[in-house]
Every structure is written in structure tokens, then in C-alpha cells.
């Protein structure tokens, strides 16, 4: 019996050996585990001067594990074996997904190293920027992959706004993607008294990606597309024509462009390099879950920001961070049709909204008549004049006269005695020749206390800075006339060139 089993086992081994001999073996392959990943994202075709991208398969959303991303044009590199998986990192880290989608040609410029050293030397700045990005990055990456665009573009808001949706520049550019008013209108971003879609996370992202793709289609080169996004397509087109007429190269590095644009793409390349290998720069990138952070719900016809936050069981500041386009303390449904909320708060919002049986807003619209003044209306409705102006975006240039529409506290509401939500307030941009003082916020300080210390009013302080909740270490800029200027201890003088 034993001999019979031995004979059977010997026959089985012979069959198995014969079968294995039919399997082709290529010593250059790392194994079957690599094969499914050897496909690349379907990015738009590059110009003929750039080597063709790896073979594309529409079924796979990621580049091959062994593909060298960002290799310089014309430079041959051996494919490196897949890196060992770091089990200390979540498997669904969004940074890994971003790295896998890098597809732009690397920029070889000394300015890249300058910016690398700058970012690496500002760990607190990078940490704050990354912390803000956690709310928006997943949506941006999803849109880039859906359109087949390089994921380096997901880092562009770090260059434009440091992922601050309230960022506002001297050229009146606003939002994560820094659209100026005219370009925003060209891309159907509504800008009115109620809201400014240049700061809307979803609308501005879609407009920015549409614009960048159109610029790439125009030039067939991402570096030129990015330069055009910063400088304008007409400016870059003129620089290209000038070089053509002189027989000079027309790539990004050889164009005569303003210093700001000259340093623009190197900033993005430096960030790409840091994200690709943060350890090499001594930078720590906190993992970001590879899942949607927010979702949208239809906005009621009108609702207070504070009440919307209460329904979602979140802070007002966090609600505004997801809905930074809102200009007023009340959300108007016709002007803001969707409310952006954390994905895990939608059920809370709907449940609390359905159970609420009182008015959804404590404000009412009012049209000024002959004999009305802001002082009289403020006293009648129990609200300070400065707060009434702030709620309605009224400044020294606003013409307040009969027919002017504004929001007033509704009868019986206590909204006039409550702090206003920290929605966007356009800062008063002072003349370039003037200087400013930087105040570093200390523990326990308030907006009122800081304004009093520097002999300025709180309205001005709020307009100069995108102030929500003060945090220790926050930097506030303060402008005063020379006659009132007294330098308190612990402040830093800011020259006009530093602003």
C-alpha cells in the first residue's frame, strides 16, 4: 500500500514539473504582483518634443509602480523596483495617490532649489498649509483624475493661496485659485453682494481646471500653461513671438517674463519634489484620508450661517471654511444653491432642519427710504453701527442713500447682540508707499484688545486681515497714520517691499 502511494506521489510531481516548464520566465520582471500596475493614467498627449508617455490603458487610473515619474525630456532612466510599503502609513493616504499621478516634465532651474530650501525652512508654514488643504485636496484630485490631468496641479493652490480660500491679493485676486474679477466672470464665476464664486471651493476648482486645460491645449506644454495662468496667455504669447522672431528657444526657461512668473513654476516644482520625498527635505506630511471630506445639500431659501452650523453640529468657522464664498451672515438660497458640509454631517443637518419649526433667519431685507440713516436704523434694531456696516459690506466708498438695500436684524431677534460670523471681508489695500506693523497674537488676546492697543478700530482691523477665530502665533497686519504710530514691544515693522 505504501509503495502504491509513493508511486502516485512521484507521478504527481512529474506532472507539476512539466506544467511549470511551460511558464515563460523573464528575469527582468519582479513578479506577477507588479503586472496589474504597469498601466498609466490617460493624460493629454504631450508635444512632439517631449518623449511619449508610457503605454496607456483606460482601465487603470494609476501609473505603473516602476515608472519613473517626472523624468526630464530625453533622459533615459532605468525603471526602479517598487518601493517597500511603509506599514506605518495608512494604505489610503491621499499623498500616495497624488504622487502616483505626477506626470509633468521636471523643471531644471536653480530657482527650484531656492524654493525647496525656503519651504523646508518654514515647517510651521508648511504644516498650516497642509492642514488647510485636507478639506479640499480629495475633491481636487478626483477632478484632475476624471479629466486626465497631472496631479501636480493639486499642489497649485499652495503656490496661489497657501490653501487659504479667503486669500485676497492687491490685484483683487480671490480664493484658492486666485481668480481676478474679470477672469472669474469669463469663467462664469458669479460675483455679487451675496456671494463670490471665486472663493467657492467647487465652482472655482472646476473653473481653474477648465482654464488650465485650455491653456495646455493652446501651448501643448504644462510649464507654458502654468506661466499663462499666472501672467496671462497674451503676455506669454507675446514673449513666445518675440523669441521666435529672434530665433531663440520658446520654452518656459528661455522666455523673457516678469520675475513673479519666472519664480512661479519653480515654486510648484519645489513643492512637487518635497511631496515626492518629504523625508529628504526634513518635512513631515500628515496623512490625508483618501476619501471625500465633504458633500453638498440643497440650501433652504434663506438660513442664518449660525443656524446652518448648528444643524450640522459643527462650528461656524468650520462651516465657513467649506463655504467661503458667502459674503453675508445669512445664506440666500437663490444665490448659494448648494451648501457644502462634511460628509459625515449631512444626516445631522437634514434631521435637525426637518425638526426645526421656527424661522430659519434672524435677518430681514430692508430698502432705505428718505430720512433713514444708518445710525437711526442701527439704534432701532438693536445693533451697533459698526456691526451693521460690517454685516452689509459697507465701507467709506459705499454710497448709502434712499433705495439702498441692506440686512437688518429681524424684529424680536437677538442677532444684533451676537458676534458676526467671520465671513469674507475685503481688506482695505493701503498705498504701496505706506508701511505696516505685524502683530503676533498672544494667548488670550482679542480683536477688540488688539485694536485698542494700536489705536485703530475693530472694523479696520477686520478688513486688513482675514480674521476668524484668533489663534496664538497668528500674524495680523496693522496700518496706522505716522502721527499715531507707537511701536509696542513684540511687534515687527513691515516695509512696503515686504507687504
C-alpha positions in Angstrom: 0.0 0.0 0.0 2.8 2.4 1.0 4.6 1.7 -2.3 1.4 2.5 -4.2 1.2 5.9 -2.5 4.8 6.6 -3.3 4.3 5.8 -7.0 1.2 8.1 -7.1 3.1 11.0 -5.4 6.0 10.6 -7.8 3.6 10.8 -10.8 2.0 13.9 -9.5 5.4 15.6 -9.0 6.3 14.8 -12.6 3.1 16.4 -13.9 3.6 19.5 -11.8 7.2 19.9 -13.1 6.1 19.5 -16.7 3.5 22.2 -16.2 5.9 24.6 -14.6 8.3 24.2 -17.5 5.7 25.7 -19.8 5.6 29.0 -17.9 7.8 31.7 -19.6 10.3 33.2 -17.3 11.8 36.7 -17.7 14.4 37.6 -15.2 13.8 41.3 -15.7 10.3 41.1 -14.1 9.9 41.4 -10.4 6.9 39.0 -10.4 3.3 38.8 -11.2 2.3 41.2 -8.4 3.7 44.1 -10.5 1.8 43.4 -13.7 -1.6 44.9 -12.8 0.1 48.2 -12.0 2.0 48.6 -15.3 -0.5 50.9 -16.8 -0.5 54.7 -16.8 -3.1 57.4 -16.3 -4.5 58.7 -19.6 -3.1 62.2 -19.6 -3.4 64.6 -22.6 -0.8 64.0 -25.2 2.4 66.0 -24.8 4.0 67.9 -27.7 6.3 66.0 -30.0 9.5 67.4 -28.4 8.7 65.5 -25.2 9.2 61.7 -25.2 5.9 59.8 -25.4 4.2 58.8 -22.1 4.2 55.1 -21.1 1.6 52.8 -22.7 -1.9 53.8 -21.7 -4.7 51.5 -20.6 -8.1 53.2 -19.9 -8.9 50.6 -17.3 -6.2 51.7 -14.8 -6.2 55.1 -13.1 -2.6 55.0 -11.8 0.8 54.9 -13.4 2.9 51.8 -13.2 4.6 51.1 -9.8 8.0 51.0 -11.5 7.5 54.1 -13.7 10.0 56.9 -13.0 7.7 59.9 -12.7 8.8 63.4 -13.8 11.9 62.3 -15.7 13.4 65.1 -17.8 12.7 65.1 -21.5 15.2 63.0 -23.4 16.7 61.5 -20.3 16.6 57.7 -20.1 16.3 56.2 -16.7 16.2 52.6 -15.5 13.0 51.5 -14.0 13.4 51.2 -10.3 11.8 48.3 -8.4 8.7 49.1 -6.4 9.5 50.7 -3.0 8.7 48.7 0.1 5.3 49.5 1.6 5.5 51.6 4.8 3.1 49.8 7.0 3.1 52.7 9.5 1.2 54.8 6.9 -2.4 54.3 6.1 -2.9 52.4 2.9 -5.4 55.0 1.7 -3.1 58.1 2.1 -4.1 60.7 -0.4 -0.5 61.8 -0.8 0.4 58.4 -2.3 -2.4 58.9 -4.8 -1.1 62.4 -5.7 2.5 61.1 -6.1 1.2 58.3 -8.4 -0.4 60.9 -10.7 2.7 63.1 -11.2 3.2 63.4 -14.9 4.7 66.8 -15.7 8.2 67.1 -17.1 10.6 68.2 -14.3 11.9 71.8 -14.4 15.6 72.1 -14.2 16.3 75.6 -12.7 18.4 76.9 -9.8 15.2 78.7 -8.6 13.8 75.2 -7.7 16.5 74.7 -5.1 15.9 78.2 -3.7 12.2 77.4 -3.2 12.9 73.9 -1.8 15.2 75.4 0.9 12.6 78.1 1.7 9.7 75.6 2.2 11.9 73.2 4.1 13.0 76.1 6.4 9.4 77.0 7.1 7.9 73.9 8.8 5.2 75.7 10.6 4.0 77.4 7.4 4.0 74.1 5.5 2.1 72.4 8.4 -0.6 75.1 8.4 -0.9 75.0 4.6 -1.2 71.2 4.6 -3.7 71.3 7.5 -6.0 73.7 5.4 -5.6 71.5 2.3 -7.1 68.5 4.0 -10.6 69.9 3.4 -10.2 70.4 -0.3 -7.5 68.1 -1.7 -9.6 65.0 -2.3 -12.1 66.9 -4.4 -9.3 68.5 -6.5 -7.5 65.2 -7.0 -10.8 63.5 -8.1 -11.4 66.2 -10.6 -7.9 66.0 -12.0 -8.1 62.3 -12.5 -11.5 62.5 -14.0 -10.2 64.9 -16.6 -6.9 63.0 -17.1 -4.7 66.0 -15.8 -1.4 65.7 -13.9 -1.9 65.7 -10.1 0.9 68.3 -9.7 -1.9 70.7 -10.3 -3.4 69.7 -7.0 -0.5 71.5 -5.3 -1.0 74.7 -7.2 -3.3 76.3 -4.5 -0.2 76.0 -2.2 1.5 78.5 -4.6 -1.5 80.6 -5.2 -3.1 81.0 -1.8 -1.4 78.6 0.6 -4.8 76.8 0.5 -6.5 79.8 2.2 -9.9 80.2 0.5 -10.1 83.8 1.9 -6.8 84.9 0.3 -7.0 88.2 -1.4 -4.3 90.0 -3.4 -3.5 93.6 -4.4 -4.7 92.8 -7.9 -8.1 91.7 -6.3 -7.5 88.1 -7.0 -9.5 85.9 -4.6 -9.9 82.3 -3.4 -7.9 79.1 -3.5 -7.1 79.6 -7.2 -6.8 83.4 -7.1 -9.1 84.5 -9.9 -9.2 88.2 -10.6 -12.7 89.6 -11.2 -12.5 89.7 -15.0 -11.1 86.2 -15.4 -13.7 84.9 -12.9 -16.5 86.4 -15.0 -15.0 84.9 -18.1 -15.3 81.5 -16.5 -18.8 82.1 -15.2 -17.9 82.6 -11.6 -20.7 84.7 -10.2 -19.7 87.7 -8.0 -22.5 89.6 -6.3 -23.5 91.1 -3.0 -24.5 87.7 -1.5 -21.6 85.5 -2.6 -18.4 85.4 -4.7 -17.9 82.1 -6.5 -14.2 82.8 -7.0 -14.0 81.6 -3.4 -16.4 78.8 -3.9 -14.4 75.6 -3.5 -16.3 73.5 -6.1 -17.0 76.3 -8.7 -13.5 77.8 -8.6 -11.8 74.4 -8.8 -13.8 73.5 -11.9 -13.1 76.9 -13.5 -9.4 76.7 -12.7 -9.0 73.2 -14.2 -11.0 74.2 -17.3 -8.8 77.2 -17.7 -5.5 75.3 -17.2 -6.6 72.6 -19.6 -7.5 75.2 -22.2 -4.0 76.8 -21.7 -2.4 73.4 -22.1 -4.4 72.7 -25.3 -3.1 76.1 -26.6 0.6 75.5 -26.0 0.9 71.7 -25.6 3.3 72.4 -22.6 2.3 72.4 -18.9 5.1 74.9 -18.0 3.8 77.4 -20.5 0.2 76.7 -19.4 1.2 77.5 -15.8 3.1 80.6 -16.8 0.0 81.8 -18.7 -2.2 81.1 -15.7 0.0 83.5 -13.7 0.9 86.0 -16.3 -1.9 85.8 -18.8 -2.0 83.9 -22.1 -1.5 87.2 -24.0 1.7 88.0 -22.1 3.2 84.6 -22.7 2.1 84.6 -26.3 4.0 87.9 -26.8 7.1 86.5 -25.1 7.0 83.4 -27.4 6.6 85.5 -30.6 9.5 87.8 -29.5 11.8 84.8 -29.1 10.6 83.3 -32.4 11.4 86.5 -34.2 15.0 86.4 -32.7 15.5 82.7 -33.4 15.6 81.9 -29.7 14.0 78.9 -27.9 10.4 79.3 -26.9 10.3 77.1 -23.8 9.4 78.4 -20.4 13.0 78.8 -19.2 14.1 80.9 -22.2 11.2 83.4 -22.2 11.5 86.9 -21.0 8.8 87.1 -18.4 8.2 89.1 -15.2 10.1 87.9 -12.0 6.9 86.7 -10.4 6.2 84.4 -13.3 9.8 83.4 -13.5 9.6 82.0 -10.0 6.0 80.6 -10.3 6.7 77.2 -11.9 9.8 76.7 -9.7 7.6 77.0 -6.6 5.3 74.3 -7.9 8.3 72.1 -8.9 9.8 72.5 -5.4 6.5 71.5 -3.8 6.3 68.5 -6.1 9.8 67.4 -5.1 9.0 67.8 -1.4 5.8 65.9 -1.7 7.5 63.2 -3.7 10.2 62.7 -1.0 9.4 64.7 2.2 12.0 62.8 4.3 14.8 64.1 2.1 13.8 67.7 3.0 13.1 67.0 6.6 9.4 67.7 6.1 6.6 65.7 7.7 3.3 65.4 5.7 0.4 64.3 7.9 -1.5 61.6 6.1 -4.8 62.6 4.4 -7.6 60.0 4.1 -8.2 59.1 0.5 -11.9 59.6 0.8 -14.4 62.5 0.3 -14.2 65.1 3.0 -17.3 67.0 2.0 -20.6 66.6 0.2 -23.4 69.1 -0.7 -27.1 69.6 0.2 -29.6 72.0 -1.3 -29.7 75.3 0.5 -33.0 76.4 2.0 -34.4 79.6 0.6 -32.7 81.6 3.4 -30.9 80.5 6.5 -28.5 82.0 9.0 -24.9 80.8 8.9 -25.0 80.1 12.6 -28.2 78.1 12.4 -26.8 76.1 9.5 -23.8 75.3 11.6 -26.0 74.4 14.5 -28.0 72.0 12.3 -24.8 70.3 11.1 -23.5 70.2 14.7 -20.2 71.9 13.7 -18.6 75.3 14.4 -19.4 78.4 12.4 -15.7 78.7 11.5 -15.6 75.2 10.1 -18.8 75.8 8.1 -17.4 79.0 6.6 -14.2 77.1 5.7 -16.3 74.9 3.4 -18.5 77.7 2.2 -16.1 80.6 1.9 -18.0 82.3 -1.0 -20.6 83.6 1.4 -20.5 87.4 1.9 -23.3 87.9 4.4 -24.3 86.5 7.8 -27.3 84.9 6.1 -27.2 82.4 3.2 -29.5 83.2 0.3 -30.7 80.0 -1.4 -31.2 81.6 -4.8 -27.6 82.8 -4.8 -26.0 79.8 -3.0 -27.9 76.8 -4.2 -25.8 74.2 -2.5 -24.4 74.1 1.0 -21.1 72.3 1.4 -20.9 70.2 4.6 -18.6 67.4 6.0 -19.7 64.1 4.5 -20.4 62.7 8.0 -22.6 65.7 8.9 -25.3 65.5 6.2 -27.7 63.3 8.1 -27.4 65.6 11.2 -28.2 68.7 9.1 -31.2 67.1 7.4 -32.6 65.7 10.6 -32.2 69.0 12.6 -33.6 71.0 9.7 -36.7 68.9 9.4 -37.3 69.1 13.1 -37.0 72.9 13.3 -40.3 74.8 13.3 -39.2 78.4 13.7 -37.9 81.0 11.2 -34.5 80.0 9.6 -33.2 83.5 9.6 -32.8 86.3 12.1 -32.2 88.9 9.4 -34.6 90.8 7.2 -34.1 92.7 3.9 -34.8 96.5 4.1 -34.7 99.2 1.4 -33.7 102.6 2.8 -36.1 105.5 2.5 -35.8 109.3 2.6 -34.9 110.3 6.2 -33.2 107.0 7.0 -29.7 106.9 8.3 -27.5 104.0 9.4 -27.4 105.4 12.9 -31.2 105.6 13.2 -31.7 102.1 11.8 -29.0 100.6 14.0 -30.5 102.1 17.1 -34.0 101.0 16.2 -32.9 97.4 15.5 -30.5 97.0 18.5 -27.2 96.7 16.6 -24.0 98.7 16.7 -23.4 100.9 13.6 -20.0 99.3 13.0 -21.5 95.8 13.1 -24.4 96.9 10.8 -21.8 98.2 8.3 -19.8 95.0 8.6 -22.8 92.8 8.0 -23.7 94.7 4.9 -20.2 95.2 3.5 -20.5 99.0 3.8 -17.2 100.9 3.7 -16.1 104.5 3.2 -16.7 104.2 -0.6 -20.2 102.8 -0.3 -23.0 105.2 -1.3 -25.7 104.8 1.2 -28.9 106.6 0.1 -32.6 106.0 -0.5 -33.1 102.8 -2.4 -30.0 101.1 -0.9 -30.8 97.6 0.3 -29.4 96.1 3.4 -29.9 93.4 6.0 -31.3 94.4 9.4 -31.9 92.2 12.5 -35.5 90.8 12.4 -37.9 92.0 15.0 -37.5 90.1 18.2 -34.2 88.5 17.3 -31.0 88.9 19.4 -28.7 88.7 16.4 -27.6 92.3 16.9 -26.0 91.4 20.3 -24.2 88.4 18.9 -20.8 88.3 17.2 -21.0 88.3 13.4 -19.8 85.2 11.6 -16.3 85.7 10.2 -17.3 85.7 6.5 -15.0 87.2 3.9 -14.4 90.9 4.3 -12.4 92.6 1.5 -9.3 94.1 3.1 -8.6 97.8 2.6 -5.4 97.7 0.5 -3.3 100.6 1.6 -1.0 102.5 -0.8 2.3 100.7 -1.5 4.4 103.5 -0.2 2.9 103.1 3.3 4.4 100.7 5.9 2.6 98.4 8.3 3.1 96.7 11.6 2.9 93.0 12.1 1.4 91.9 15.4 1.9 88.3 16.6 -1.2 87.2 18.5 -0.6 86.1 22.1 -2.6 83.7 24.2 -5.8 85.4 25.5 -5.8 88.4 23.1 -8.9 89.5 21.4 -9.6 91.6 18.3 -11.0 94.4 20.4 -8.0 94.4 22.7 -5.5 94.5 19.8 -7.4 97.3 18.1 -7.4 99.3 21.3 -3.7 98.7 21.8 -2.8 100.1 18.4 -5.4 102.9 18.4 -7.4 101.6 15.4 -11.0 100.5 15.2 -12.0 96.9 15.1 -13.7 97.4 11.7 -10.4 98.4 10.1 -8.5 95.6 11.8 -11.0 93.0 10.5 -10.8 94.5 7.0 -7.0 94.4 6.9 -6.9 90.8 7.9 -9.0 87.7 7.2 -9.8 87.3 10.9 -12.0 84.4 12.1 -11.0 83.0 15.5 -7.7 84.4 16.7 -5.1 81.7 17.4 -1.8 82.1 19.3 1.0 82.9 16.9 -1.3 84.3 14.2 0.1 87.3 12.3 -2.0 90.4 11.9 -1.1 93.4 9.8 -2.0 96.9 11.2 -1.8 100.2 9.3 -1.7 103.5 11.1 -1.0 107.1 10.3 2.5 108.2 11.3 1.1 110.6 13.9 -0.5 107.8 15.8 2.4 105.4 15.3 3.9 104.0 18.5 5.8 100.7 18.3 4.6 98.3 21.0 7.0 95.7 22.2 6.9 92.3 20.4 5.8 93.8 17.0 7.7 93.7 13.7 7.9 96.7 11.3 6.9 95.7 7.8 8.4 97.7 4.9 6.4 98.4 1.8 8.6 96.0 -0.1 7.6 93.1 2.2 3.9 93.5 2.0 
